[in-house]
Amino acid sequence: MILEALGSAVLGLLLGWAALQRLSHRLPSRLLVLSTGVAGALFGDFVTHSALGGDSALPGVLGAAVVSAASLSLLLRPAGRLRRRSAPA
């Protein structure tokens, strides 16, 4: 269980680092992105482990990757300026 949680935390850290490398102009601070990746991965591992049991580590790691990626996607800002159009009268 400890190794599964540690592996999930490392996976979340790697996903956060990859997001920073690829989309740094659209993300907030580095510390927030990395901690969100780790927290999302640990939460995803916990939920998957609770729902499916602890027979294998593979479902837990997959759940960790999915929840971590979803958490990181919530931090993205729009790419360009938002253009507001006036509503037709």
C-alpha positions, 0 to 999 in steps of 0.5 A: 500500500505504501509503495502504491501511494508513493508510486502514485505521488511520483506519477502525479509529480511527473504529470505536473512537471510534464504539464509545466513543460508543455503548457507553462504559459497557460498555468499558474505557479509551479508549486500549485501545479506540482502539488495539484498533480500529486494531490490528484494522483493520491486522491485518484489512487485512494478512490480506485483502491477503495472502489476496486479493492487492493488486488492489483496496483495497476487499476490504482495507478490508472485511477491516479493518472486519470484524476491527476490529469483531470485536476491539472486540466482545471488549472488551465487558463484560456489561450488568448484574450477573451473577446466579448461581443455585444449582444445584438439589440 
